[in-house]
């Protein structure tokens, strides 16, 4: 197109240009006006005498837009020209082509934005003055694009390059009236003003190079999905990566096109997401008659998407439905597969007709029971769907489902037991033996024990399904009152896990015997720490924990009752982490279960779906409130009976913390065992008289006298016990709660101790006839102080049956180091001055555990017990008055001014100066806390 003789159009006819006065400037105007660059030469060619010569005698300066603008020519066809040749011009541009920004409009149509391109620049062509004939000429010039075309317009065609073009860079095409036009470039004219829209043409035809592409949907990980996901294009012939379809101008019409092309039914959800991914297609507009989304009218070019369409399709009746975590395949939490994920179904808007839909679709009968308001099944985790069904909907898959706002944590999931749910049951004294029955619609139907139907293979399958291993024996039993027989027999293969999956045969079950089996295993359900801990199940071939995600308070109470640990549960303060030892998903009480060993057990499935759920990896954890009694037989026989030892274990029981206070009994800081931890008790709790009496009575310490402040350093535990509504004999029968010790609640002033009526304390006192007082607190007669109305009662302990073990425990309790020696005191006492007990130690942890009743003897034959220990606390005052005992500082909490006088007197320095004692503000890593009773006169006795 950029080489040839020159013609011009005039009076609806093409004609030649003569070469009179032709020069280089004329060549320049020719190449410039035809958009062919610069002239590189010219030559002569012969012309036809049958066509006119319109222009001749041109005097061009080189700056004209066209030959018509040159000076010199007298008028069209006025200048006489008989020469047989005209000039042939060759321009610098080797070719001039149509550049196509292609879009598709239909399967048999192509579409182009028109750009002409030469070696030097691109020129945009304006939509103005481009007619249908021009569009047809363009389509004919493109191989395979048909014989006709039409002009189309769209705002998105105003590309960045088009919009940035300067005024004067636009041209217009006008071929009207011109004969024998072969190329659109022959009809180019200048467009003097700014263009609004580029020229765009739609052709009817089939391009010869039809793209081989695949329309597909993918998930967030770019994996191809079935009927949901982001809309993408993949060019299959190049094995290209998948590219997004961008979402500008996207409507439901285009979503319908995608679902139709992928044979995925109707659109049930479509949305556009913010997306900065790479796209290959945008501004898609479909009519619905196209064979592919790719052939819809659209812009095809690489670009960054501002949004991307996400489409969910649904083939009628194809939505998958299942029941999870229930006993039997027709019971459990309802879940629906949506966008490739299993989602729970919300109880909101659910009614009985929906239950019928679900059970029918699951092939589980025509109806069922909605158990959503019970805690029999786990609520599960994850997203929820809300369903709305019309009367015309035949099953749940035809109903409309929408995602529920998961911020409502109290929203319940639909839980169903369909009519056709069946469970195996063993009716016998042991968990893994008995007559075989099928629980169906809450009734028991007995399995036939006929020889031709009840065999070793079926017995093994029954035992395995009941988690009891294999059968050790199978036989028949007479029906008796068990007259409701199951009317099917089963034939099972090794790969079938349930007898309900086996081949079934209808039978006449009248007058039949009942199948009876004894399995090799045994089932137990226990807690790891007797009355608290993780729930542990042991079956015929496996032992492991139960998932906490599927456990309920109802099951906790049942288990506590069965273990003899009461019927109430407490809130755990321990939070067990995830465990790989979880082997069982859940337990379900059957209509005819007597104990938990007869519950239906659901094992944990080891699949990716269950292993990725962290909640299912947390074991069930139970704290029973009551006390369990456990009997252990020993070998000794007394009076013809084997000795039985009774162990008492419970989650809730009190004690006095005697770790650093062994000389006292029935008085001190109160602690309560809770989940195996000894926790301090709230002072407010212990101010209540009924609570005082209950604790003292349970500890065999009489009645409560008074509460007392907590003594000693702040406990390391971060929980405190609160006891309420206490008028029973044990605190396990009271209302017991825990609270966290944090912030302002962490002060020891909020904690308390107790003083019971049967309190006692030990002391060593050396007041013999030859001395008036002793400053050594680690030797002397062993004295027991106890409760008396006016003042403490003081009694001496007999040396009867004394041993070195007793001496060791006594010195330890008095904080006096190792035992040194003892002697009998010869001083005679009145009978009412003797303590009624003596101490005999053997493998005891506490001196008061050694206490026993002394034998009755003549008081003249009984001597007081005088003990001497090696150690004695060393009391010092520093130069600045800081007190230390055995080189450890004394904490200022609990300190009283009278204790200061006691120290000064003990050191022989008179009384302490009142109001001059001061507290040192520093943190002590090792220190003593001090509290003195009325009978203490030396600081070491406190």
ABEGO torsion letter per residue (X at the ends): XABEBBBBBBGGBBBBBBABGBBAAAAAAAAAAAGAEBBAEBBBBBBBAABBBABBGBBBAGABABAAABBGBAEBGABBBABABBBBBBBABABBBBBBBBBBABAABBBBBBBBBBAABBBBBBABGBBAAAAAAAAAABBGAEABBBBBBBAAABBAAAAABBBGABBBBBABGBBGBABAAAABBBBABBBABBBBBBBBEBBABBBBBBBBBBBAAGBBBBGBEBBBBBBAAAGBBBBBBBABGBBAAAAAAAAAAAGAEBBABBBBBBBABBBABBGBBBAGABABAAABBBBBBBBBBABBBBBBBBBBGABBBBBBGBBEAABEBBBBBBGGBBBBBBABGBBAAAAAAAAAAAGAEABBBBAAABAABBAEBEBBBBBBBBAABABAAABBBBBBBAABAABBBBBBBBAABBBBBBBBABAABEBBBBBBGGBBBBBBABAAABBAAAAAAAAAAAGAEBBABBBBBBAEABABBBABBBBBBAABABAAABBBBBBBABGBBBBBBBBABBBBBBBAAGABEBBBBBBAABBBBBBAAABBAAAAAAAAAAAGAEABBBBBABBBBBBAABABABBBBBAABABAAABBBBBBBBBAAAAABAAAABBBBBBBABBBBBBBBBABBBGGBBBBBBBBBBABBBBBBAAAAAABBGBEBBBBBBGGBBBBBBAAAAABAAAAAAAAAAAGAEBBABBBBBBEBBBABABBBBBBGBABABAAABBBBBBBBBEAAABAAABBBBBBAABBBBBBBBBBAABABBABAABEBBBBBBBBAABBBBBBBBABGBBAAAAAAAAAAAGAEBBABBBBBABBBBAAABBABBBBBBGBABAAAABBBBBBBBAAABBBBBBBBABBBBBBBBAAGBBBBGGBBBBABGBBAAAAAAAAAAAGAEBBBBGABBBBBBBBABBBBBBBBAABABAAAX
